[in-house]
Amino acid sequence: GGSTLASFLRATGVRVIELDYPIDGAARLRKLLTNIKTIRKIARLCRQYQVDIIHVHFKFICMVSLLGGLLGGVKMRLHTRHYADPGFNLWQYQLSVSMINALSQKIIAPAEEVKRYMVTKERVAEDKVEVIYHGFDLDKFSEVTPQRVTAMGQKHQISSKGPVIGVMSRFHWIKGIQFIIPAFKQLLERYPDAQLVLASAWGGDFDQIT
């Protein structure tokens, strides 16, 4: 496989099995056929390796993986829910989220607000959702020396003339990236030397934004 994560894990001696998943924009029939094949592969691998726990992220991958885990006899299936209100109320989305919540025995939320939303809006049992905060080293943010700031700017060719706006996000509309660039354009009118840094800049909407 060609994923960065798979290459990293293999380099550390971890065995990796990569499965196909249709990319954004793939035809519906292709997505459906690929998903069915992937579900069957996951179920077969779970039985073959007697998998005890399956833990997944992202909506459609959750659907495929949790269903494959159920068919493969995995007794502990869980997923991490990274957001609260998605910002829209399409019935297809609500149906898929309800199915994912039902397929998981436990759900991990990185914030209390995510748990509150799932319990109050999606009627998920409160004891089913566990809040586990992201493991950030906050000291690295609160104890930043001028030397580190200068070194970071030099490394990424960031000028110190104006304010620097940093965004760590995928290029995807659900992250609000479509609002950030127009807002920065307005900021430039007041601060012409301002710079926008889009870190981890990749995602399904990359072509539209660039």
Buried (B, 14 or more C-beta within 10 A) or exposed (E): EEEEEBEEEEEEEEEEEEBEBBEEEEEEEEBEEBBEEBBEBBBEBBEEEEBEEBBBEEBBBBBBBBBBBBBBEBEEBBBBBBBBEEEEEEEEEBEBBEBBBEBBBBBBBBBEEBBBBBBEEBEBEEEBBEBEEEEEEEEEEEEEEEEEEEEEBEEEEBEEEBEBBEBEBBBBBBBEBBEBEEEBEEBEEEEEEBBBEBEEBEBBBBEEBE
